[in-house]
Amino acid sequence: MNGLPSLNGLRAFEAAARHLSFTRAAAELNVTQTAISHQIRRLEAQLGLRLFLRKNRSLRLTREAQDYLPAVRAAFEDLRLATDRMLKGGRDQLLIVSTMASLAAKWLLPRLAAFQEQHPSIEVRISSSSHLVDFRREEVDLAIRYGRGSWPGLSAHWLMAEDIFPVCSPALLKGPKPLRRPQDLVNHTLIHGSLSREDWQVWLTAAGLPKALALRPGLSFDLSLMALQAAIDGLGVALGRSAFVEGDIAAGRLVVPFEMKLPAEAGYYVVAPEETADTPKIALFRDWLIANAAARPVP
């Protein structure tokens, strides 16, 4: 075969492979099922191999089709993103930043107004997510990541470290079961957020307490933001990261009941693709983030 196969055939193949149904592929592409069948047969003829197998009225991909599908899907996604970027235009003054929801709410957003005042021509758009953003497929300019600073193809700049330590409402310090020393945790509910129970176990062990305390029934949330709010509301003791709790501590909503803190094994980095990391808007925001992190108060 010379050149590329039929674009219509590739679209039919991708849709049919995703649905494993010619009927549903036809509905999605607004054509008849017969048209899908013809396009698939033509594509198979161009490629010189079969893509689908029919068995017991069901549709299955051949081994060759399974290998081919990811590249076809990626090509259509790249076309979609390129078209979207071209049609939107005006991206020079739009900066899309990806970070975790809890870090955005507790650390970044309270500081963001200052950046907007200094640079009103740049529109900052925050995209919160817990997954590692794929810069090639997602429309994101830079991200704040937690880790050890090594991601292939990305430029990573150190932002800040953090400590891990228990936090609670001031009311728990003088309630019916006062919280004055780590041993008093046996009388209180432990709150678990995105920090795992293993982190509580490490802290308890370092404090000379049985790590089995972390395995007792408690309160669990999928976001650190929610776990910290539960601690503010007096529902128990949460394990906080310094970047997440410094504002609530400064405002008196949370207190640090014990002196012992554990340094986290990793830290936060500002990352961007190597080829775009030094574009003016990205470098400007990165340097602003780093300067703000350097000025952080110690909880």
N, C-alpha and C positions, 0 to 999 in steps of 0.2 A: 504494500500500500504506500502510495506517495502522499506526503502531506498529512494533514489532520483528518480524522473521521468527521462525519456529519455532526454539526452542532446540535441539530434537532434530535439526532439519534442519541447523542450523549445526554441531553436533557431527559429524554424518555427513559434511558437506562438508569440515570441517577434517581429519578422519581420512582420508577418501578422497583428498583433495588431497595429504596428506603421503605416503601410500603409493602414490598413483596406481593404486589397486586397490580396487574395491568389496569384493572377497573379504577382503582383509587388514583393511580398515576394519571389516567385519562381525565378524571374529574379535576385533579389539581392543575393540569396543564390546559384544561378547557378544550380538549379534543376528544375524538371517539376512541373507544378501546381498539377498534380496528386500526386506527392511525398509529396508536402506540405499538401494536403488534408489527405493523409494516416498518416502523422506524427501528425497532429492535432487530428485526430480521435483516434490514439493510446494514445496520451497524455490525452485526455478526458477520455478514458477508464481507464488509470492508476489512474487519479485523482478522477474518479467517478462523474464527473460533466461536464456540457457543458461550453464551452468558447466563442463560437461565435453563433450569431443568424443571419439568412438571412431574410431580409425583403425588398420587392420591388427591388430585384436584388442588394441590398446593404448589407454590412457586418457590424454588430454591436457587441460590446463586451457585454457579460453578466455582471451582477453585480459582480459575483465572479471573472471574468476575470479582471475587472477594479481594483479590490482590489489586485489581484495577480501580475498584470503587473509591478508596480513600483519596487517590490522586485526582480523580474526576470531581469528587465533592469539593476538594480543596481548591481546584481551579475555578469552579463556579463561585465559591465563597470569595476568592480573590477578585474575581470580576465584579461581584456585587459590591464589595467594599471600595474598590477603585471607582466604580460608577457613583457610589454614594458620596465619596469624597469630592469627586469632580462636580457633582450637582450642588452640593452644599456650599462649596466655596467659602471664602472668608475665614479659613481656618487659622490664618496667621495670628489672629488675636484671640483664639479660643484655646484654652489649655485644659486638657482632661487629665485628672489625677485619680489614680486608683489606690485605695487603701482599705484597711479593715474598718468596719462600721464603728467599733468601739474607739479606735484610735482617732478616727475622724471626729466623732462627737465629743470626746473628752480632751483631746489635745489640739487637733488641727483647727476645727471650726472656731473656737474662742479666739484664735489668733488671726483668722483669715481676713477679718475686716481691715486690719492694719495693712495687709498687702494690697487690698483693693483701693484703699485710700492713696497708697504710694504709686500704684500702677493702674489707674482707672481704665486704661485702654485695653487691658487684658481681662477677658472673661474666664474665670476659673470655674470649672465644672467638676464636682467631686463624684466619683463612682465608687461606691462601697461594695466590696466583695471579699469573700474568704478564700477564693481560689487564686492561684498564681496567674496573673494576667498574661495572655499570649499577645505580645505587641504586634506580631505579624498578622493576626486575625482580628484583633479587637482595636477599636479606635480609641487608644489611650496614649498619652504623650509621656507620662512618667508615673511611677508607682512608688509607694513606701512599702518596703518588704521587710519581714522579720526573718533573720537567718544569720549566716556566717559570711555573707558578702561575695559569694562565688556563684555567679550564674552565667553560663556561656552565652556570648553574644551581647551581654548587657554591660553598660558602664555603671558601677556601683560606688556611691559615695557614702561614707559613714555619717549617720545622723545622730544616734544617741544609744546609750546603754540603758539598762533599767535594773532595778532590784525587785525582788518578789517578797512580799510580806503580808501578814493579815491586817485587815482594816475592818472597822465596825462603826456603828452609830455611837456618838458620845453617851447616849442613854444606857448602853450596855455596861459602861464602866462603873456605874453606880446603881444598877438595877437590883432586883431581888437576889440575883446570882452574880455578884460583881465580877468583872473581868479584869484582873490585876496582873496575873502571871500566866504563862502558857498552860500550866496544869489546869487552869480554870476552863479551858476549852471543852473539857469533858461535860460541862454543864450547858453547852451552847451548840446550836445548829451550825454545821459547816456548810457554806454556800459554794457551789461549784459552777464555774462559768466555762469559757473556752479554755481556761487553764484546766488541765486534767487532774484527776484524783491523784495521779502519780506525783504532781507538783506539791500537792498538800502532803503526801507521804514523805517527800524529801524534806520539806520544811519541818514537819513534826519530828522526824528522825534527828535532824540537826538540833532541834530544841530539847532532845532527850525524852520525847514522848513516843508511845507506841504508834506506829504508822497505821495500825488497824483503826484508829480513830477516823481516818479518812474514808473508811469503808462503811461507816454507819449510815443509816438513812439520813438524808439531808435534803437540801434544795439544789436542783440542777437547772442550768440554763444554757442555751447554745450560743449566747453572746455574753461577753464580759460586761457589756453595758447594762444588761438586765441583772446580772449577778451583783454588780455594784449598787444598782438602785435598790435591790432587796436588802443589801447591807445598810444603806442609808435609811431605809424604812424600819430598821431594827429587827429584821427577821433572822439575823444570824451574823456569822463572821465570814467574810469573803477573803480570798487570797488575791491581792491586787498587784498590778504592775505599776511602777512609779509613774510612768507616762500617762496611765489611765486615771490615777487617783489624785494627782497633785492639785488639781483645781478644787476638788471636793474637800481635800484636807485644808487647803488655804481658806476655803469658805466655812469651815467648821462643820460640814455635813458628815465628814468621816474623820476618824482619829486612828492613830497607829498605837495599838495597846501595848506592844512589846518592842524592845529595842532590836531584837535579832532580825536581820534581813539577809536574804540570799541573793547573790548576784546571778542574773540569768546567764545561761550558757551562750546566748547569741545576742544580737542587737538589731536595731532598725537601720535600714539603708535606703537612700534615694536612688532608684534605678531607672534607666532609660536605655533604649537601643543605642549601641555604640555609634551608629551612623547619624543619629539625631541628638545625641546627649548634649552637644554644645551649641545647639541652635539658641538664639537669644532668649526666647520666652522660657525655654526649659532651663537653661543655665541661670536665668534670673530667679525663677521660682525655687530652684534647687539651693542656690546660695542663700536665699531668704529663709528657707526651711532650716538649713544648717546653722545660720546665725541665731534663729529663735531657739533651737535646741541647745545651743551653747549657753544661752541666757536662762535656762530653766532653773527654777528654785529647787532646792533639795527637800523632798518631803520629810 
